Amino acid sequence: MKIKSGPHLYSGESGRRIVWTQVGTLWLVVVVSAAFFGWSSLMVLAGSVGTCVAIDLALSRLAGSRNPASLPHAVLTGLLLGLSLPVMSEMGLMLRIAVLGAIIASLLGKWIFGGMGHYIWHPALVGILAVHFLFQAEVGMVGKDKYLGGDRREKYLLLSNNALLVGDLSRNQEPRFYQFGQDRSKLLQPNDYSGWCVSVPVEPAQAWQLYRPVQILQELGKGQIRNSASGTGPSAVEQVVYLALPPLADAVVGCTGGGLGETSVVAILLGGLFLIYRGYVRWQLPVSFLAAAAVSAAVLPLPVGPSGELVWLPALSGMSRAGAANGFDDWWRLLAVGLSYVSFHLCSGGLMLAAFFLAGDMATRPIRLGGQIIFGVGAGVLTIVARIYGGWAMAPLGAYSALLVMNTLTPLIDWLTRAKSRGK
Amino acid sequence: MVRHKGFPGGAILPNDKGLSEGLEIQDIPVFSTVQVALDDGAGGRAEATVQAGQKVSCGECIASAANADGVNVHSPVSGQVGQIEQIALADGSQKPAMIIDTSDQKQSEGAGERPSWKVYSEGLIKCLRWAGITQMQLGGGSLVAEVRKATKAGLRWVIINGVESEPLITCESRLMSECSSEIAQGCELLAEVFALAGGGEKSAGPRGILALCGGRRQALGAMGKALQGGRFRLAALADVYPQDEEALLANTLTNAGLRAGSDPAEAGVLVINASSVWALSQAWYQGKPLTERVITVSGDGTERIGNYRVRIGTRVQDIAEHVGLLPEASVYILGGPFRGWGREKPQGVITKNITGLTILSKVDRQRPVACIRCGWCSDDCPAELEPARLYQLIEAGRVDKAQKAFLEDCIECGLCSYVCPSHLPLLEKIRLGKWSLRKEGRKA
């Protein structure tokens, strides 16, 4: 007589369902990226997703593994990788980068460890970092001089706000778009840009080239922007917030420069909240990640000026200069500067995407709640540390590199937070 | 103010209790054969006092307690005693059982003389042993042993467990709705025996609580009325599975620092099943030993879902025929769908600790795949274990390491297997590990 142990009911959850849900929550991010960056963003995504799926199908068959969650996970990996890449005027190069990143993500990130559930780093992270280091000139920071004529800043394309979904960056060969060997002075300059919220559409232009906010924040940390000489003038942080960065509303909605899916905080938050609602991500993980990043940005000393003069408590740095003499209004304005500075750190550079989608990947985060909070706090602090103190190549990847480090530490965190003792 | 739950983890399950909650208890007729287990795995043994071929009447003692924790066994029917055979209990362990043939006997209540007991704990133990009362839920141990342990440790709380958090099972809520006065009588008896403090919070002495699930409105109302003026307080708890595990329930109500795996009796908390209190009241006041119990027959494989009063020892086969099977019925579970034991055919018998018969059309078990480290098994584990890690350790043959990770604290509630999105047989593996530990322990 065969006797079966309980339970005889099951919750109906499956890995496949979890991963498909995660893919599904990204649809808004994908739509928003197509709106801001044009159809070519979909081409980039198709390239990376297609490559991941093809490799996954081939290797699943080769390895004889039939995990039904593996295929949707390949889609998710491809999507997350593609969403971290910028769209460029040169489509061929962009596609090549996306495909190579997807190959690295699938092979070195996932299958070398044995596929679904066995990898130790999020495959998309492996792909993202590999691509940024292999193609620093194209998608990274360093070496931009070669193309952009002495300007160390990288510029990302963004559709103008009267050209929603119509500008096809990959096919449009009009001289407004930058091509190799072309006179750059014909392009619309970033100076014309004052944010989507306040700018008047410029008629012939269909796209701007923009700085990524995270890069401007990083320059602040590299001493590129200084405190004004007189004791009462605007501080470096104030200058950055009011003069260099786009309006905060733009950074929240997503119409700034950056990776395809990194910029729109609203879209990412909606997807992330759905994942939390479904119980696939515990709210404590992204919240501890973002909270730790916010606190670090507010308190970590910022080297300003060529001599490396440290500004302590950058969030409050304007206050000491203006003083309380000017009354409440001034205090409030300066506090607003500090808060904006912290908010820009949260809204830029893939931090949101990392906190809700990459950190929430189950296989690479600690399993216990306490461990997840340690994980989130560590990732948040490391992100800001990388941005402020990291080198040129590392800084824009702050969130991704921090997450990769925390992925590596996950077994250790799991061990630290394991069940220890029990009162009998 | 009662807490929501006093243990980590747990889950609010879709329990479908509405299927049988409102249905009155019906009697099931006596079938041609009953198999009365002389040892139902609660730790007590009993030795037969009747010979094969002898005629017995309903309620007659057929086996007397043979060790300290043992209780008497009574014939639930009138009939002719057959051989003592080994039968498989719900969990598959082989135990001796007396086969009683009822085919040519008129059923009549045996007029056994009613002994009387003194109202103190030793008297209570004598009554329990005489009437054959154990904890009437799966996994429940020997009530006699627990009373002894709790009084020795200094009794602080008496908790009547009517929580019944297992999905589909409603036998105890039904019993409390319909027999509330008997149960209240049993409660008062316990209050008398243990000199429980009544009245205000400040009065000294041990206290009594009857706990049930706040969602069972009818039972709550009936017990609330019946307990009025008594010394037992009523506590309506959240419908969190497994709220009805002894240690967890005790901690919810007393906040005594009890955890899964600890023994509430050793902390002076006596947890008694509500059905057992009903049986006690029957025995003490009416001289009726425990020969029948209420079970819930439910699931999508049966025609007539309901709560039935059955004789101990009734075969599952007979019950299934009586309630009618749907053609798709394929799994027969002794107990509820979580902690019960499943069979592919209607086999097994009702013992004192079986709360229900769940007949399902299918078990939706999918092929297990690699763990994706979702951590849900740890989140929901009421014992704060890491079932996925235990699974890997046991699979690798490292039961010793699993033991260090508190394998033995598992209360086998089955939530880990229920939530696992990779469909790993976590509970099976953990049971296997515990079993091999016990085997090693016996060898050493």
Interface residues (C-beta under 8 A of the other chain):
Chain A: M1 K2 I3 K4 S5 G6 P7 H8 L9 Y10 S11 G12 E13 S14 G15 R17 I18 R66 N67 P68 A69 G114 G115 M116 G117 H118 M362 A363 T364 R365 P366 I367 R368 L369 R418 A419 R422 G423 K424
Chain B: L13 A88 D91 G92 P167 G257 R259 G261 S262 V331 I333 G335 P337 F338 R339 G340 W341 G342 R343 E344 K345 Q347 T358 L360 V363 D364 R365 Q366 V369 A370 C371 I372 R373 C374 G375 W376 S378 D379 E384 L385 E386 A388 R389 A405 F406 D409 E412 G414 L415 S417 Y418 V419 C420 P421 S422 H423 P425 L427 E428 R431
